[in-house]
Amino acid sequence: MPPATITLNVHVTPRAPRDEIVSASGDAIKIKLRAPPVDDKANDALVKFLAQAFGVRRAQIEIVSGLKSRHKLVRIQGASADRIQELRK
C-alpha cells in the first residue's frame, strides 16, 4: 500500500519507565513516554517516537488536537497504513 496520510487517536501516559507502544487497536494507540507532561516535553517526545515508529520525518507529524491532554489526535503524512498493523504485534 502506498504511503498516505493517517490520522490516529493516541492516548499518552507520561513519566513511564520507558517509551513504548502498549497497545494498538483500530486507529487508537496507547503509548507510554518517559518525558514529563511539562513545557511540551511529552508532545515533543511523542512526535519523535512516532516519527521513528513510522519511518517518517518529525515534520510530517502534527498533533491536531489535545496538546494539553493525554488524548490526542495525531496526523502522520507519508506513513504506510500497513505499519499500524505491524505495530499491533
BASESE-319061 format. One record per atom (N, C-alpha, C, CB): residue in one letter; x, y, z negated; residue number from 1; atom name. Coordinates in steps of 0.02 Angstrom, whole numbers, plus 50000, padded with zeros to 5 digits. Glycine has a CB too. Layout:
<nodes>
{a, {X, Y, Z}, NUM, CA},
...
</nodes>
This chain:
<nodes>
{m, {50042, 49941, 50000}, 1, N},
{m, {50000, 50000, 50000}, 1, CA},
{m, {50044, 50062, 50000}, 1, C},
{m, {49952, 50000, 49939}, 1, CB},
{p, {50031, 50110, 50043}, 2, N},
{p, {50073, 50170, 50046}, 2, CA},
{p, {50065, 50214, 49984}, 2, C},
{p, {50056, 50211, 50109}, 2, CB},
{p, {50116, 50254, 49968}, 3, N},
{p, {50111, 50299, 49911}, 3, CA},
{p, {50052, 50347, 49918}, 3, C},
{p, {50176, 50339, 49903}, 3, CB},
{a, {50022, 50362, 49861}, 4, N},
{a, {49963, 50405, 49860}, 4, CA},
{a, {49965, 50449, 49798}, 4, C},
{a, {49897, 50363, 49862}, 4, CB},
{t, {49912, 50486, 49788}, 5, N},
{t, {49905, 50524, 49727}, 5, CA},
{t, {49861, 50484, 49680}, 5, C},
{t, {49877, 50595, 49740}, 5, CB},
{i, {49885, 50472, 49620}, 6, N},
{i, {49849, 50433, 49570}, 6, CA},
{i, {49832, 50478, 49512}, 6, C},
{i, {49892, 50371, 49546}, 6, CB},
{t, {49772, 50471, 49485}, 7, N},
{t, {49753, 50508, 49425}, 7, CA},
{t, {49740, 50456, 49371}, 7, C},
{t, {49689, 50552, 49438}, 7, CB},
{l, {49773, 50465, 49314}, 8, N},
{l, {49769, 50418, 49259}, 8, CA},
{l, {49743, 50451, 49195}, 8, C},
{l, {49837, 50386, 49245}, 8, CB},
{n, {49704, 50413, 49158}, 9, N},
{n, {49687, 50433, 49090}, 9, CA},
{n, {49741, 50403, 49046}, 9, C},
{n, {49615, 50409, 49068}, 9, CB},
{v, {49773, 50444, 49005}, 10, N},
{v, {49829, 50421, 48964}, 10, CA},
{v, {49814, 50438, 48891}, 10, C},
{v, {49896, 50453, 48986}, 10, CB},
{h, {49824, 50390, 48847}, 11, N},
{h, {49820, 50402, 48775}, 11, CA},
{h, {49891, 50396, 48747}, 11, C},
{h, {49771, 50350, 48740}, 11, CB},
{v, {49915, 50451, 48718}, 12, N},
{v, {49984, 50454, 48694}, 12, CA},
{v, {49986, 50449, 48618}, 12, C},
{v, {50018, 50519, 48717}, 12, CB},
{t, {50031, 50408, 48593}, 13, N},
{t, {50046, 50405, 48522}, 13, CA},
{t, {50117, 50431, 48512}, 13, C},
{t, {50038, 50331, 48493}, 13, CB},
{p, {50124, 50491, 48484}, 14, N},
{p, {50191, 50520, 48473}, 14, CA},
{p, {50224, 50490, 48411}, 14, C},
{p, {50186, 50595, 48466}, 14, CB},
{r, {50288, 50505, 48403}, 15, N},
{r, {50329, 50484, 48346}, 15, CA},
{r, {50330, 50408, 48337}, 15, C},
{r, {50304, 50517, 48283}, 15, CB},
{a, {50331, 50372, 48391}, 16, N},
{a, {50336, 50299, 48389}, 16, CA},
{a, {50409, 50279, 48384}, 16, C},
{a, {50302, 50267, 48452}, 16, CB},
{p, {50422, 50217, 48365}, 17, N},
{p, {50492, 50194, 48360}, 17, CA},
{p, {50528, 50192, 48428}, 17, C},
{p, {50494, 50125, 48329}, 17, CB},
{r, {50491, 50182, 48482}, 18, N},
{r, {50521, 50181, 48549}, 18, CA},
{r, {50469, 50200, 48602}, 18, C},
{r, {50551, 50110, 48565}, 18, CB},
{d, {50493, 50221, 48659}, 19, N},
{d, {50449, 50237, 48715}, 19, CA},
{d, {50428, 50172, 48749}, 19, C},
{d, {50485, 50285, 48767}, 19, CB},
{e, {50362, 50164, 48756}, 20, N},
{e, {50338, 50102, 48787}, 20, CA},
{e, {50265, 50109, 48808}, 20, C},
{e, {50346, 50043, 48741}, 20, CB},
{i, {50246, 50069, 48858}, 21, N},
{i, {50176, 50063, 48876}, 21, CA},
{i, {50148, 50007, 48834}, 21, C},
{i, {50167, 50048, 48953}, 21, CB},
{v, {50096, 50023, 48796}, 22, N},
{v, {50065, 49974, 48751}, 22, CA},
{v, {50015, 49932, 48790}, 22, C},
{v, {50031, 50009, 48692}, 22, CB},
{s, {49974, 49964, 48829}, 23, N},
{s, {49926, 49927, 48870}, 23, CA},
{s, {49904, 49970, 48929}, 23, C},
{s, {49864, 49906, 48827}, 23, CB},
{a, {49880, 49936, 48979}, 24, N},
{a, {49854, 49970, 49039}, 24, CA},
{a, {49795, 49931, 49064}, 24, C},
{a, {49909, 49977, 49094}, 24, CB},
{s, {49738, 49966, 49070}, 25, N},
{s, {49679, 49933, 49097}, 25, CA},
{s, {49641, 49983, 49139}, 25, C},
{s, {49634, 49904, 49041}, 25, CB},
{g, {49623, 49962, 49199}, 26, N},
{g, {49589, 50009, 49245}, 26, CA},
{g, {49635, 50067, 49260}, 26, C},
{g, {49523, 50033, 49215}, 26, CB},
{d, {49610, 50127, 49249}, 27, N},
{d, {49652, 50186, 49260}, 27, CA},
{d, {49675, 50216, 49194}, 27, C},
{d, {49614, 50239, 49301}, 27, CB},
{a, {49665, 50181, 49138}, 28, N},
{a, {49686, 50206, 49073}, 28, CA},
{a, {49750, 50170, 49050}, 28, C},
{a, {49630, 50196, 49020}, 28, CB},
{i, {49796, 50210, 49023}, 29, N},
{i, {49859, 50183, 48998}, 29, CA},
{i, {49872, 50210, 48928}, 29, C},
{i, {49918, 50201, 49046}, 29, CB},
{k, {49891, 50165, 48882}, 30, N},
{k, {49910, 50185, 48815}, 30, CA},
{k, {49986, 50184, 48811}, 30, C},
{k, {49878, 50139, 48760}, 30, CB},
{i, {50016, 50241, 48792}, 31, N},
{i, {50088, 50248, 48791}, 31, CA},
{i, {50111, 50274, 48723}, 31, C},
{i, {50112, 50295, 48847}, 31, CB},
{k, {50163, 50242, 48696}, 32, N},
{k, {50195, 50266, 48635}, 32, CA},
{k, {50259, 50302, 48654}, 32, C},
{k, {50210, 50207, 48586}, 32, CB},
{l, {50270, 50360, 48623}, 33, N},
{l, {50330, 50400, 48637}, 33, CA},
{l, {50365, 50418, 48572}, 33, C},
{l, {50311, 50464, 48675}, 33, CB},
{r, {50431, 50420, 48574}, 34, N},
{r, {50471, 50439, 48515}, 34, CA},
{r, {50464, 50513, 48500}, 34, C},
{r, {50544, 50422, 48526}, 34, CB},
{a, {50452, 50554, 48548}, 35, N},
{a, {50451, 50627, 48540}, 35, CA},
{a, {50394, 50649, 48494}, 35, C},
{a, {50444, 50661, 48609}, 35, CB},
{p, {50406, 50701, 48454}, 36, N},
{p, {50353, 50728, 48412}, 36, CA},
{p, {50306, 50773, 48453}, 36, C},
{p, {50383, 50769, 48353}, 36, CB},
{p, {50245, 50782, 48429}, 37, N},
{p, {50197, 50824, 48466}, 37, CA},
{p, {50205, 50898, 48451}, 37, C},
{p, {50126, 50802, 48450}, 37, CB},
{v, {50267, 50923, 48456}, 38, N},
{v, {50281, 50993, 48440}, 38, CA},
{v, {50318, 51025, 48499}, 38, C},
{v, {50324, 50998, 48375}, 38, CB},
{d, {50303, 51087, 48512}, 39, N},
{d, {50338, 51125, 48565}, 39, CA},
{d, {50340, 51088, 48632}, 39, C},
{d, {50410, 51140, 48543}, 39, CB},
{d, {50287, 51055, 48649}, 40, N},
{d, {50281, 51018, 48713}, 40, CA},
{d, {50331, 50962, 48721}, 40, C},
{d, {50288, 51066, 48770}, 40, CB},
{k, {50364, 50941, 48668}, 41, N},
{k, {50413, 50887, 48673}, 41, CA},
{k, {50381, 50821, 48695}, 41, C},
{k, {50450, 50877, 48607}, 41, CB},
{a, {50322, 50805, 48667}, 42, N},
{a, {50288, 50743, 48687}, 42, CA},
{a, {50265, 50747, 48759}, 42, C},
{a, {50228, 50730, 48640}, 42, CB},
{n, {50241, 50804, 48781}, 43, N},
{n, {50220, 50811, 48851}, 43, CA},
{n, {50279, 50803, 48898}, 43, C},
{n, {50187, 50880, 48863}, 43, CB},
{d, {50335, 50834, 48881}, 44, N},
{d, {50396, 50827, 48922}, 44, CA},
{d, {50419, 50754, 48924}, 44, C},
{d, {50452, 50871, 48895}, 44, CB},
{a, {50417, 50721, 48866}, 45, N},
{a, {50437, 50651, 48863}, 45, CA},
{a, {50390, 50607, 48904}, 45, C},
{a, {50438, 50626, 48789}, 45, CB},
{l, {50326, 50623, 48903}, 46, N},
{l, {50277, 50585, 48943}, 46, CA},
{l, {50291, 50592, 49017}, 46, C},
{l, {50205, 50609, 48927}, 46, CB},
{v, {50304, 50652, 49040}, 47, N},
{v, {50319, 50664, 49111}, 47, CA},
{v, {50382, 50625, 49131}, 47, C},
{v, {50327, 50739, 49126}, 47, CB},
{k, {50433, 50630, 49090}, 48, N},
{k, {50496, 50594, 49104}, 48, CA},
{k, {50485, 50519, 49106}, 48, C},
{k, {50549, 50611, 49052}, 48, CB},
{f, {50447, 50493, 49057}, 49, N},
{f, {50434, 50421, 49053}, 49, CA},
{f, {50394, 50397, 49114}, 49, C},
{f, {50395, 50405, 48988}, 49, CB},
{l, {50342, 50434, 49132}, 50, N},
{l, {50301, 50414, 49190}, 50, CA},
{l, {50340, 50419, 49255}, 50, C},
{l, {50238, 50456, 49194}, 50, CB},
{a, {50382, 50470, 49261}, 51, N},
{a, {50423, 50476, 49322}, 51, CA},
{a, {50467, 50415, 49330}, 51, C},
{a, {50466, 50541, 49318}, 51, CB},
{q, {50497, 50393, 49276}, 52, N},
{q, {50540, 50334, 49279}, 52, CA},
{q, {50498, 50271, 49294}, 52, C},
{q, {50579, 50326, 49213}, 52, CB},
{a, {50441, 50264, 49261}, 53, N},
{a, {50399, 50205, 49269}, 53, CA},
{a, {50372, 50198, 49340}, 53, C},
{a, {50342, 50207, 49220}, 53, CB},
{f, {50355, 50255, 49371}, 54, N},
{f, {50325, 50254, 49438}, 54, CA},
{f, {50376, 50267, 49493}, 54, C},
{f, {50270, 50305, 49443}, 54, CB},
{g, {50438, 50282, 49475}, 55, N},
{g, {50490, 50293, 49525}, 55, CA},
{g, {50480, 50356, 49566}, 55, C},
{g, {50493, 50234, 49570}, 55, CB},
{v, {50456, 50409, 49533}, 56, N},
{v, {50447, 50473, 49567}, 56, CA},
{v, {50486, 50527, 49530}, 56, C},
{v, {50371, 50491, 49572}, 56, CB},
{r, {50490, 50586, 49561}, 57, N},
{r, {50523, 50643, 49527}, 57, CA},
{r, {50476, 50672, 49475}, 57, C},
{r, {50544, 50697, 49579}, 57, CB},
{r, {50504, 50704, 49425}, 58, N},
{r, {50464, 50735, 49373}, 58, CA},
{r, {50418, 50789, 49401}, 58, C},
{r, {50510, 50766, 49319}, 58, CB},
{a, {50439, 50822, 49454}, 59, N},
{a, {50399, 50874, 49485}, 59, CA},
{a, {50335, 50847, 49517}, 59, C},
{a, {50440, 50911, 49537}, 59, CB},
{q, {50333, 50782, 49528}, 60, N},
{q, {50274, 50750, 49559}, 60, CA},
{q, {50221, 50731, 49508}, 60, C},
{q, {50295, 50689, 49598}, 60, CB},
{i, {50234, 50746, 49444}, 61, N},
{i, {50187, 50728, 49391}, 61, CA},
{i, {50160, 50792, 49359}, 61, C},
{i, {50221, 50684, 49338}, 61, CB},
{e, {50094, 50794, 49352}, 62, N},
{e, {50062, 50852, 49323}, 62, CA},
{e, {50012, 50829, 49270}, 62, C},
{e, {50026, 50894, 49377}, 62, CB},
{i, {50016, 50859, 49211}, 63, N},
{i, {49966, 50846, 49160}, 63, CA},
{i, {49908, 50894, 49175}, 63, C},
{i, {49995, 50857, 49086}, 63, CB},
{v, {49854, 50867, 49200}, 64, N},
{v, {49798, 50907, 49223}, 64, CA},
{v, {49757, 50934, 49164}, 64, C},
{v, {49753, 50865, 49269}, 64, CB},
{s, {49746, 50893, 49114}, 65, N},
{s, {49710, 50915, 49055}, 65, CA},
{s, {49735, 50878, 48994}, 65, C},
{s, {49633, 50905, 49063}, 65, CB},
{g, {49723, 50907, 48935}, 66, N},
{g, {49743, 50876, 48873}, 66, CA},
{g, {49813, 50894, 48849}, 66, C},
{g, {49739, 50803, 48880}, 66, CB},
{l, {49838, 50952, 48867}, 67, N},
{l, {49905, 50972, 48847}, 67, CA},
{l, {49914, 50972, 48771}, 67, C},
{l, {49921, 51042, 48874}, 67, CB},
{k, {49862, 50986, 48734}, 68, N},
{k, {49867, 50988, 48661}, 68, CA},
{k, {49831, 50929, 48629}, 68, C},
{k, {49837, 51053, 48635}, 68, CB},
{s, {49816, 50878, 48667}, 69, N},
{s, {49779, 50820, 48644}, 69, CA},
{s, {49818, 50755, 48656}, 69, C},
{s, {49710, 50816, 48678}, 69, CB},
{r, {49799, 50703, 48620}, 70, N},
{r, {49829, 50637, 48633}, 70, CA},
{r, {49800, 50606, 48697}, 70, C},
{r, {49817, 50590, 48573}, 70, CB},
{h, {49739, 50627, 48715}, 71, N},
{h, {49706, 50602, 48776}, 71, CA},
{h, {49721, 50652, 48832}, 71, C},
{h, {49629, 50594, 48765}, 71, CB},
{k, {49752, 50627, 48884}, 72, N},
{k, {49773, 50670, 48939}, 72, CA},
{k, {49750, 50642, 49006}, 72, C},
{k, {49850, 50678, 48938}, 72, CB},
{l, {49742, 50686, 49053}, 73, N},
{l, {49729, 50667, 49122}, 73, CA},
{l, {49791, 50686, 49160}, 73, C},
{l, {49664, 50702, 49151}, 73, CB},
{v, {49823, 50637, 49192}, 74, N},
{v, {49888, 50648, 49225}, 74, CA},
{v, {49881, 50630, 49299}, 74, C},
{v, {49943, 50606, 49191}, 74, CB},
{r, {49908, 50674, 49342}, 75, N},
{r, {49908, 50663, 49414}, 75, CA},
{r, {49980, 50648, 49435}, 75, C},
{r, {49879, 50725, 49453}, 75, CB},
{i, {49988, 50593, 49472}, 76, N},
{i, {50054, 50573, 49496}, 76, CA},
{i, {50051, 50570, 49572}, 76, C},
{i, {50076, 50503, 49466}, 76, CB},
{q, {50091, 50612, 49605}, 77, N},
{q, {50093, 50614, 49678}, 77, CA},
{q, {50148, 50567, 49703}, 77, C},
{q, {50105, 50686, 49703}, 77, CB},
{g, {50133, 50532, 49757}, 78, N},
{g, {50182, 50489, 49789}, 78, CA},
{g, {50194, 50424, 49753}, 78, C},
{g, {50246, 50526, 49794}, 78, CB},
{a, {50149, 50404, 49709}, 79, N},
{a, {50156, 50340, 49673}, 79, CA},
{a, {50115, 50286, 49707}, 79, C},
{a, {50135, 50348, 49599}, 79, CB},
{s, {50139, 50226, 49703}, 80, N},
{s, {50103, 50170, 49731}, 80, CA},
{s, {50051, 50146, 49681}, 80, C},
{s, {50152, 50112, 49750}, 80, CB},
{a, {49990, 50136, 49704}, 81, N},
{a, {49937, 50111, 49660}, 81, CA},
{a, {49954, 50040, 49636}, 81, C},
{a, {49869, 50111, 49697}, 81, CB},
{d, {49994, 50004, 49675}, 82, N},
{d, {50016, 49937, 49656}, 82, CA},
{d, {50057, 49938, 49592}, 82, C},
{d, {50056, 49904, 49712}, 82, CB},
{r, {50090, 49994, 49580}, 83, N},
{r, {50134, 50000, 49521}, 83, CA},
{r, {50093, 49995, 49456}, 83, C},
{r, {50172, 50066, 49522}, 83, CB},
{i, {50031, 50018, 49457}, 84, N},
{i, {49988, 50011, 49398}, 84, CA},
{i, {49978, 49938, 49381}, 84, C},
{i, {49919, 50046, 49409}, 84, CB},
{q, {49968, 49897, 49432}, 85, N},
{q, {49960, 49825, 49421}, 85, CA},
{q, {50023, 49795, 49389}, 85, C},
{q, {49944, 49790, 49487}, 85, CB},
{e, {50081, 49817, 49412}, 86, N},
{e, {50144, 49792, 49385}, 86, CA},
{e, {50153, 49813, 49312}, 86, C},
{e, {50204, 49816, 49427}, 86, CB},
{l, {50131, 49873, 49295}, 87, N},
{l, {50139, 49898, 49226}, 87, CA},
{l, {50094, 49861, 49177}, 87, C},
{l, {50124, 49972, 49223}, 87, CB},
{r, {50040, 49831, 49201}, 88, N},
{r, {49995, 49793, 49157}, 88, CA},
{r, {50027, 49730, 49131}, 88, C},
{r, {49931, 49776, 49194}, 88, CB},
{k, {50075, 49704, 49167}, 89, N},
{k, {50106, 49640, 49148}, 89, CA},
{k, {50153, 49646, 49091}, 89, C},
{k, {50141, 49610, 49207}, 89, CB},
</nodes>
